Amino acid sequence: MCIVLVCVLPLVGYLPLSPLLKLFRQVISCFSLAVTSRLYLGFAVVSLLMEINSVFLHIRQLLLLSGWRNKTTAAGSSVTYSLISWLNIGTLLVFRVFTTGWMIRWLAAHSEHMPLFVFMMGAVGTSLISIMNAVLFYRLFRADFLINH
């Protein structure tokens, strides 16, 4: 249960509560299936790669709370905040978007070798994660790169 909370807590500030609760339910269901059946554990472990991006989401949030976004130097905005923003977007693309793409491809390639219920759980889970990743990317990109501060 702690892993599930660590996985989705970085999204709390970026998503309305209802979709977040749906994601909690779906993630708990998928991880519970993997743990109790001792099947699809590799798939579950690969999904945890997305949490590498959470490190930068948390650092960004801490910088925002401590006012680092507004600390400027002669060159412009905070170098630290800018570096974390770029790392955040980069790790989001590599570890969230590409990992989700791999998970979708794996589900499609192995769909005939798994029960329909398991396939549907995976399909719904990756669909929710894909939507949330797109929303997260849009909000981060808009906040950090499109609006002049």
C-alpha positions as a printed NumPy array, in Angstrom:
array([[  0.   ,   0.   ,   0.   ],
       [  2.872,   2.38 ,   0.744],
       [  4.226,   1.863,  -2.78 ],
       [  0.861,   2.856,  -4.234],
       [  0.786,   6.046,  -2.175],
       [  4.337,   6.934,  -3.204],
       [  3.43 ,   6.265,  -6.86 ],
       [  0.5  ,   8.649,  -7.077],
       [  1.068,  11.308,  -4.428],
       [  3.141,  13.479,  -6.799],
       [  0.017,  13.91 ,  -8.922],
       [ -2.099,  15.298,  -6.069],
       [ -1.391,  18.933,  -6.876],
       [ -1.943,  18.458, -10.601],
       [ -5.194,  16.523, -10.83 ],
       [ -8.733,  16.935,  -9.532],
       [ -9.604,  14.544,  -6.702],
       [-12.078,  12.285,  -8.526],
       [ -9.7  ,  11.059, -11.278],
       [ -7.003,  10.658,  -8.649],
       [ -9.246,   8.393,  -6.573],
       [-10.065,   6.352,  -9.688],
       [ -6.34 ,   5.973, -10.334],
       [ -5.766,   4.885,  -6.707],
       [ -8.431,   2.211,  -7.071],
       [ -7.039,   0.981, -10.396],
       [ -3.419,   0.933,  -9.242],
       [ -4.321,  -0.92 ,  -6.05 ],
       [ -6.282,  -3.475,  -8.082],
       [ -3.446,  -4.048, -10.556],
       [ -0.721,  -4.339,  -7.927],
       [ -2.936,  -6.582,  -5.785],
       [ -3.464,  -8.906,  -8.749],
       [  0.281,  -9.084,  -9.416],
       [  1.157,  -9.732,  -5.781],
       [ -1.588, -12.253,  -4.966],
       [ -1.327, -14.252,  -8.192],
       [  2.476, -13.952,  -8.424],
       [  1.964, -13.304, -12.124],
       [  2.77 , -10.159, -14.087],
       [  5.296,  -9.089, -11.436],
       [  7.735,  -7.904, -14.129],
       [  5.005,  -5.742, -15.626],
       [  4.297,  -4.251, -12.191],
       [  7.995,  -3.585, -11.573],
       [  8.38 ,  -1.861, -14.96 ],
       [  5.453,   0.384, -14.064],
       [  7.447,   1.559, -11.04 ],
       [ 10.   ,   3.136, -13.428],
       [  7.524,   6.001, -13.679],
       [  8.384,   6.92 , -10.13 ],
       [ 11.843,   8.144, -11.145],
       [ 10.038,  11.218, -12.459],
       [  8.355,  11.653,  -9.064],
       [ 11.709,  12.661,  -7.575],
       [ 11.827,  15.711,  -9.846],
       [  8.133,  16.448,  -9.333],
       [  8.751,  16.56 ,  -5.588],
       [ 11.89 ,  18.693,  -5.921],
       [  9.995,  21.1  ,  -8.194],
       [  7.16 ,  21.323,  -5.667],
       [  9.627,  22.012,  -2.848],
       [ 11.302,  24.739,  -4.915],
       [  7.929,  26.326,  -5.609],
       [  6.97 ,  26.224,  -1.936],
       [ 10.276,  27.787,  -0.919],
       [ 10.017,  30.544,  -3.539],
       [ 12.921,  29.47 ,  -5.762],
       [ 10.949,  30.032,  -8.942],
       [ 10.902,  33.766,  -8.253],
       [ 14.554,  34.041,  -7.205],
       [ 16.294,  35.605, -10.14 ],
       [ 19.869,  36.099, -11.158],
       [ 21.358,  38.493, -13.689],
       [ 20.672,  35.9  , -16.402],
       [ 16.966,  35.59 , -15.551],
       [ 15.062,  33.012, -13.545],
       [ 16.6  ,  30.674, -10.996],
       [ 19.157,  28.346, -12.559],
       [ 18.239,  25.643, -10.046],
       [ 14.541,  25.883, -10.854],
       [ 15.229,  25.917, -14.609],
       [ 17.454,  22.836, -14.352],
       [ 14.834,  20.951, -12.326],
       [ 12.139,  22.001, -14.816],
       [ 14.122,  20.564, -17.729],
       [ 14.958,  17.385, -15.801],
       [ 11.308,  17.094, -14.836],
       [ 10.083,  17.279, -18.434],
       [ 12.861,  14.963, -19.646],
       [ 12.223,  12.29 , -17.034],
       [  8.487,  12.629, -17.575],
       [  8.929,  11.804, -21.255],
       [ 11.447,   8.998, -20.714],
       [ 10.125,   7.329, -17.595],
       [  6.389,   8.052, -17.816],
       [  5.477,   8.358, -21.482],
       [  7.902,   5.789, -22.918],
       [  7.235,   3.329, -20.092],
       [  3.486,   3.648, -20.588],
       [  3.993,   3.112, -24.323],
       [  6.001,  -0.039, -23.637],
       [  3.292,  -1.278, -21.247],
       [  0.595,  -0.736, -23.879],
       [  2.696,  -2.563, -26.481],
       [  3.323,  -5.445, -24.053],
       [ -0.382,  -5.755, -23.262],
       [ -1.265,  -5.796, -26.957],
       [  1.397,  -8.409, -27.748],
       [  0.383, -10.721, -24.877],
       [ -3.372, -10.143, -24.776],
       [ -4.227, -13.607, -26.108],
       [ -2.146, -15.294, -23.389],
       [ -3.953, -13.736, -20.427],
       [ -7.497, -13.861, -19.086],
       [ -9.836, -11.17 , -20.423],
       [-10.33 ,  -9.72 , -16.939],
       [ -6.584,  -9.261, -16.466],
       [ -6.211,  -7.724, -19.92 ],
       [ -9.068,  -5.312, -19.213],
       [ -7.514,  -4.286, -15.876],
       [ -4.231,  -3.565, -17.641],
       [ -5.928,  -1.731, -20.5  ],
       [ -7.979,   0.468, -18.166],
       [ -4.962,   1.128, -15.952],
       [ -2.661,   2.129, -18.802],
       [ -5.436,   4.248, -20.336],
       [ -5.885,   6.168, -17.09 ],
       [ -2.149,   6.578, -16.679],
       [ -1.793,   7.76 , -20.294],
       [ -4.46 ,  10.428, -19.797],
       [ -2.95 ,  11.549, -16.514],
       [  0.55 ,  11.668, -18.025],
       [ -0.756,  13.852, -20.866],
       [ -2.475,  16.212, -18.412],
       [  0.616,  16.332, -16.205],
       [  2.88 ,  17.069, -19.188],
       [  0.568,  19.835, -20.428],
       [  0.32 ,  21.506, -17.025],
       [  4.045,  21.306, -16.326],
       [  4.992,  22.527, -19.801],
       [  2.488,  25.376, -19.635],
       [  3.565,  26.422, -16.135],
       [  7.323,  26.187, -16.637],
       [  7.911,  26.985, -20.305],
       [  4.973,  28.825, -21.902],
       [  4.204,  31.505, -19.337],
       [  6.736,  34.279, -18.844],
       [  7.382,  34.926, -15.172]])
